[in-house]
Amino acid sequence: MMNLSFTTLGCPDWELDLIIKRAVEYGFDAIDFRGVAGEMNIYKLPAFSGNVLQTRDQIKNAGLQVSCFSSSVHVFSKEDMEKNLAEIKEYVKLCTIFNTRYIRVFGGGIGDTDRTEAIQTMVQHFHELGAVAKEHGVKLLLETHDDWTSSTDVQAVMEQVDTEAIGVLWDLHHPFRTLGEQPKDTWESLSRWVEYTHVKDSRLLQDGSGKFQYCLTGEGNVPLADTIKLLRENGYEGYYTLEWEKKWHPEILNAEESFPQYVQFMRALT
């Protein structure tokens, strides 16, 4: 059985009740919270603060899990360490309430910083942030994204951090689409630490620009079926989480179309 989740990035205007209702209706197993109805820092919402136990029970009673809380933390940033630490603490609280294992974090941009120095900065920051998570049985997941899309760069960080506190979120799209990295190479570099995935598809524009356009799952040319087969054959049992970036790309299809289509595509692979 394949565990399917979705990030709420794909339904940025939905209120909590509708998110839960549609998750059940479409056949998902879990929800990955990345904002609710316009508020990206969900711990500021009544549903995840004063009324959080009611929310927990509502999700549990619907037969759903919270697979991950997706933060806005950019670990590399030296200026934002205090803010990042405060945000991690808020999400750790939610993880303990919802029995959720993971908090997604970004590496972030490194600007003109030398890569070797940037790696050491990441390791140092993960030491501090990860200690807070580990104390409560929570794990921070570094996504293959932004200046940390290359599996080689992520591997260099992971080899130096506490892997009881830090893991990897393999966005199956970004290394392949933006760097041309083959999934088998990404897996070879990061398989020891991959505990979660993001799934999305795209196709290259025909104008020679190298730019791409997101599309429904399986309708692009990201080798998703082969990559998922690779994961399953190697014992991966974590979530396959649809990251439909409607929040950042309002021109793409609505969740009412993309979410059920994703479930149908993924279930057909089993």
Secondary structure, DSSP 8 states (H G I E B T S, - for coil): ---EEEBGGG-TT--HHHHHHHHHHHT-SEEEES-BTTBSSGGGSGGGTTTHHHHHHHHHHTT-EEEEEEEEEETT-STTHHHHHHHHHHHHHHHHHHT--EEEEE----TT--HHHHHHHHHHHHHHHHHHHHTTT-EEEEESBTTB-SHHHHHHHHTTS-TTTEEEEEESSHHHHHH---HHHHHHHHTTTEEEEEE-EEEE-TTSS--EEEESTTSSSS-HHHHHHHHHHTT--S-EEE---TTT-TTS--HHHHHHHHHHHHHHT-
